[in-house]
Amino acid sequence: MLQATGITKTFGPLTVLNGVDIDIQKGEMVSIVGSSGAGKSTLLHILGSLDSPDAGTIVINNQVLTQLSQNQLAAFRNQHIGFIFQFHHLLPEFDALENVCIPGWIANKPRDLVQKRAIELLDLLGLGDRHHHKPNELSGGEQQRVAVARALINDPLIVFADEPTGNLDSTNAAELHQLFIRINQTLGTTFLIVTHNEALAALSSRILHMKDGQFVK
């Protein structure tokens, strides 16, 4: 479902990614672990088309991302890729339901269908009584679950999660771990997760270890 070959990225004299290859099958939940500076987040951002490699090829669902224009990439991201970051990045002026709907509205999907799907996701994630609460009225764990629902609203081919539990306490982190498992098993959503959290990585179907810009055994 996702194949990347020869991904290279440098910043000045520093080589951050050194010819990385990765292959992820539909329905997998894969974690990338490694020390800070190993290149994990850089790789995730490049695979998700938020950044461009200096060399290499990325294919998602037979679409070669490295051949698309910036406008085409933006449309592909919106329609086919979900993102979850350490910080939720919810828009403070909108309530939970509206925050979840925004990617669907950007994709020009019918507003009523987007809202119906958003309600289903919020209910699935245990936020049935929080639809009209704004971010400052939600706990940290609730805000992150809203961000998860937002990542799922367009039924993405793959969800990229960059340190998703890094800003959560241990209780909320554990709840998010189980949430990812449930989404993966019930919806068949493919996940690629960058994490320092060993408990989250251990729940994945596969763990990849990164060091000095390459995967190691």
C-alpha positions in Angstrom: 0.0 0.0 0.0 2.9 2.3 0.8 6.3 1.7 -0.8 9.2 4.1 -0.5 12.7 3.5 -1.9 16.0 5.3 -1.5 14.7 8.2 0.6 17.5 10.6 1.2 17.4 14.0 3.0 20.2 16.3 3.9 20.3 19.6 5.7 23.5 21.3 4.8 26.4 18.9 5.6 24.1 16.7 7.8 22.6 13.6 6.2 19.4 13.0 8.1 18.0 10.1 5.9 20.4 7.9 4.0 18.6 5.8 1.4 15.7 4.6 3.4 13.4 1.8 2.1 10.1 1.0 3.6 7.1 -1.1 2.6 3.8 -1.0 4.5 0.8 -3.3 3.7 -2.8 -2.2 4.0 -4.2 -2.7 7.5 -0.8 -2.8 9.2 0.1 -0.8 12.3 3.8 -0.1 12.2 5.9 1.8 14.7 9.3 3.4 14.1 11.5 3.8 17.1 14.9 5.2 17.7 16.8 7.8 19.6 16.3 11.6 19.1 17.9 12.7 15.8 17.7 9.3 14.2 15.5 10.7 11.4 12.2 9.3 12.4 10.0 12.4 12.2 11.8 13.6 9.1 10.9 10.3 7.4 7.3 10.5 8.5 6.9 14.0 7.2 8.4 13.0 3.9 6.3 9.9 3.5 3.2 12.1 4.3 4.3 14.6 1.6 4.7 17.4 4.2 8.3 17.6 3.1 10.2 16.5 0.0 13.1 14.1 -0.2 16.3 15.0 -2.0 16.2 11.6 -3.7 14.0 8.6 -3.7 10.4 7.5 -4.7 7.2 7.3 -2.6 4.2 5.4 -3.8 0.9 5.2 -1.9 -1.9 3.1 -3.4 -0.2 3.1 -6.8 0.1 6.9 -6.8 3.7 8.2 -7.2 3.8 11.1 -4.8 7.2 12.3 -5.9 5.8 13.0 -9.4 2.9 15.3 -8.1 2.8 19.1 -8.1 2.4 20.9 -4.8 -1.3 21.5 -5.5 -1.8 17.8 -6.4 0.0 16.8 -3.2 -2.2 19.0 -1.1 -5.3 17.5 -2.6 -3.9 13.9 -2.1 -3.0 14.6 1.5 -6.5 16.0 2.2 -8.3 13.1 0.7 -6.1 10.1 1.4 -3.8 10.8 4.4 -4.5 11.4 8.1 -2.1 13.1 10.5 -1.9 13.0 14.3 0.8 15.0 16.0 2.1 15.4 19.5 0.1 18.6 19.8 -3.5 18.4 18.6 -3.5 21.7 16.7 -7.3 22.1 17.0 -8.7 25.5 15.9 -9.8 27.2 19.2 -12.7 29.1 17.7 -14.5 25.9 16.5 -16.1 23.2 18.6 -15.1 19.6 18.5 -17.6 18.6 15.8 -16.5 21.5 13.5 -12.8 20.7 14.0 -13.4 17.2 12.9 -15.5 18.3 9.9 -13.0 20.8 8.5 -10.9 18.3 6.3 -14.1 16.9 4.8 -15.4 20.4 4.0 -12.1 21.3 2.5 -12.5 18.2 0.3 -15.9 19.7 -0.9 -17.8 16.7 0.4 -21.5 17.3 1.2 -21.7 19.1 4.5 -24.5 16.9 6.0 -22.6 13.7 5.1 -19.4 15.1 6.6 -21.2 16.1 9.8 -22.9 12.7 10.1 -19.5 10.9 9.7 -17.9 13.3 12.3 -20.6 12.5 14.8 -20.1 8.8 14.2 -16.3 9.1 14.8 -16.7 11.3 17.9 -19.2 8.8 19.4 -16.8 5.9 18.5 -14.0 7.7 20.4 -16.1 8.2 23.5 -16.8 11.9 22.9 -20.6 11.7 22.3 -21.3 14.3 24.9 -18.5 16.7 23.7 -19.6 17.5 20.2 -20.2 21.2 20.9 -17.3 21.8 23.4 -14.5 24.0 22.2 -10.9 22.9 22.7 -10.4 24.9 25.9 -13.4 23.1 27.4 -11.8 19.7 26.8 -9.1 17.8 28.6 -5.8 17.0 27.0 -6.9 13.4 26.3 -10.2 14.6 24.8 -8.5 17.1 22.6 -6.2 14.4 21.2 -9.2 12.1 20.5 -10.8 15.0 18.6 -7.6 15.2 16.6 -7.8 11.4 15.9 -11.4 11.8 14.7 -10.2 14.7 12.4 -7.5 12.4 11.0 -10.1 9.8 10.1 -12.8 12.0 8.7 -11.9 11.4 5.1 -11.4 7.6 5.5 -7.6 7.9 4.8 -5.5 5.2 3.2 -3.0 5.7 6.0 -2.7 7.6 9.2 0.8 9.0 10.1 1.2 9.6 13.9 4.2 11.6 15.1 4.8 11.1 18.9 1.0 11.0 19.4 1.3 10.3 23.2 4.2 12.7 23.8 2.0 15.4 25.4 -0.3 13.0 27.4 0.0 11.6 30.9 0.3 7.9 31.3 -3.4 7.2 31.8 -4.4 9.1 28.6 -1.5 7.7 26.7 -2.6 4.1 27.6 -6.2 5.0 26.5 -4.9 6.4 23.2 -2.9 3.1 22.6 -6.0 1.1 23.0 -7.9 3.5 20.8 -5.4 3.0 18.0 -5.7 -0.8 18.3 -9.6 -0.6 18.2 -9.5 1.7 15.1 -7.0 -0.6 13.4 -9.0 -3.7 14.1 -12.5 -2.3 13.5 -11.9 0.1 10.7 -8.9 -1.6 9.1 -7.0 1.7 9.2 -3.3 1.6 8.4 -1.0 3.3 10.9 2.6 4.4 10.7 3.6 5.7 14.2 6.8 7.4 15.3 7.2 7.0 19.0 9.5 6.9 22.0 6.7 5.1 23.9 7.8 1.4 24.2 4.3 0.4 25.3 2.7 1.8 22.2 5.4 0.4 19.9 4.9 -3.1 21.5 1.2 -3.0 20.4 2.1 -2.6 16.8 2.1 -5.4 14.3 5.7 -4.5 13.3 8.5 -2.4 14.9 11.2 -0.7 12.7 14.3 0.6 14.5 16.0 3.6 13.1 19.6 4.8 13.7 21.6 7.5 11.9 19.1 7.9 9.1 18.7 4.2 8.3 16.7 1.2 9.5 18.8 -1.3 11.5 18.1 -4.8 12.7 
